[in-house]
């Protein structure tokens, strides 16, 4: 259990490294004070441009690749590999911790992003085949509605749906997918409120049904 606890904590600390803050330090900006006030890739793109946003996404996805793809199998000083700890459950625990760390980063006053890019990085390790339906759902939703936030929430729901169909015996991944779907919906609660009020921003370049 020591291995599970220590590695989950390290995954949280990795998740707390925000790409927007790292890139912002280089440029001398804090995007949490601009645009929507969110520290994620969408606000980075809207306020700083695509190069800045690309750097943010690379960092936010990369930290999840480390937390989920490397950390669970890594030997740590004073922490032995525990044969009683299931590797699958350890991986999803590290994945969940990294996403939570991104949303509530200890390094940045617990003011982070909404977790989508970090979750994508985790899924790329846990179930890379699931990225296809996740992306298709996201793109279809954005193209038909223009709402990036709605697309993100529905795409997250596609993960547990895919697991139920493709890997019905993978309880750890199914529960992770369900928990993340609920968590991502929670982090997008402001988007939901704006959509209901009719003043949510839309991705006009991808929105096929926009008014002409």
N, C-alpha and C positions, 0 to 999 in steps of 0.2 A: 504493500500500500504506500510505502514511502516513495517508490518510483512514480506511482500514479500522481501523488500529491505534488512532488517536486516538479515533474515535467508539465503538469497542468499549470502550475504557477509560472513556469518559464514561458509557456505558450501564451499565457495572458500578458506577460511583460513584453514579449515579442509583438503581440497584437497591439500593444499600447504605443508602439512606434508608428506615428502617423506620417504617411507619405506627404500629405499636404503641409505639415509642419516642417519636415525635413527640407522639402523644396522651398517652402516659404522662408526658411532661415537663409537659404542661399540667395533668394531674391529680396529679402527684407520686407516680406508681407505676411499677414496672418489672414487667411481667407475666412476664418471664423468671424472676422469683423467686416466681411464684405458679402454681397449677394444675399443668399439665403441664410448665411451664417453657419452652414454645415461644412465640416472638414473633409468631405468626400470628393470623389472625382468629378461629379456633375457640376458642383459649385466651382471647382477648380477650373473646369473647362469654360464655364460661363464668365468667370471673373478674370482668368489669367491666360486663357488660350490653350491650344491643343498640346503644345510642347510641355508646358507645365503640368497639364492634366495627365499626359502620358507618363511623366516621371512619377506622379502621385500613384497612378494605377500600378506601375511596375513595382513600386515599393510595397504597396498594400497587398498585392497578389503575392509578391515574393516572400513576404514575412509569413504568409500562410503556408507556402510551399516548404519553408524551413520548419515551421511549427508542426506540420502534419507529416511531411515527407521525410524529414531528417531526425527531428527530436525524439520520436517514440523509440527508435532503434539505437539511439546514441548512448554510449556508455559515459556516465558522468562520475567525476571523482566522489567517492563515498556513497554513491547510489548504485547498487547492483541491479542488473536486469532481473526482475522478479517473475519467475515462471508462473506464479499464481495470477498475474495480471494479464488478462486477455489483450492481445495486441490490437484487435479491432476496436474494443472499447477504449483503450488508451488513445488510439488515433482520433476517435470522435471526441473524446474528452479534450484533447489538445486543440482540435479544430474549433470546438465550441468556445474554449477559453480564448483563442486568438480572436474570434469574432467579437466576443464580449469586450476584450481588451481594446479593440478598435473603436467600439462605441463608447466605452467608458475608460479612456486611457489614463493610467495613473500618472504618466509623465506630463499630461496637459490638462490638469484640473478636471479630469473626467469628462471633458467636452470633446467628443470625437465625431466620427462619421456615422453612417447608417449601416455599415457592415457588409454591403453587397460585394465589393471587390475582394475583400478578405475571404468571404464565403466562397466566391468563385475559385480562389486559389486553393482552398481546402477541398472543394469538390473535385478539382483537377487531380488531386492525389487520391482521395477516397474512392471516387467513381468517375473517372474521366469520360466514360461513355455517356454519362448523364448530362454532360455539358451540351450535347447536341439538342435534346428536347428542351433543356433550360434556355438555350439561346433562341431556339425557334419560337418558343412561347413569348419570350421577351420581345423579339423583333416583331412578331405578328401583332402583339398588343400595342407597341409603340407606333407601328405603321397605321393601325386602324383607329387609334385613339389619340396619339400624340403624347400620351402621359408616360414619361420615363419611370416615375415612381410606381404607377400601377403595373407597368410591365415588369418591374423588379419584383414586386410582391407576387404576381402570378407566376413568374419564372421560378421563384423560390418554392412555390407550391408544386411545381413540376418535378422537383427532386424526390419528395416522398412518393409521389405518384409513380415515377419511374422505378424506384426501389421496390414498391409493392408488386409491380409487374415483372421486372427483370431479375430482381434478387429477393424474392418473398421471404427467404429464410434469414436475411441479414437484419436482425432486430436492431442492432446497434446503429446501423446506418439509417434505418427507417425512423427510429426515434429521434436521431439527430436531425433528419430532414423535417420532421414535424415540429420539433422544437425551434429550428431555425426559421421555418415558415411563420410561426407565431411571433418570433422575436423580430424578424424583419418587418412584419406588419406593424408591430409596436413602434419600431424606430421610424416608420413612415407615417406615423399618426398625424403629423402636421400636413403631409401631402394629402392624406385622406380628407382632412378638414378643408383644405383649399379646394380640392376637387368638388366637395359637396357645396362649397360656397361659389364655385364657378370661376375662381381666380388662380388656378394652378397653371404654371408655365407649361407650354407644350414644345416638343421637339419638332419644329416646323419643317426641317429638312427631311425628316423621316416620316412625317405624318401625311399619308396618302389622301386622307379624306378631309384635309383642311379646306376651309372655304376659299373659293377662288375669287 
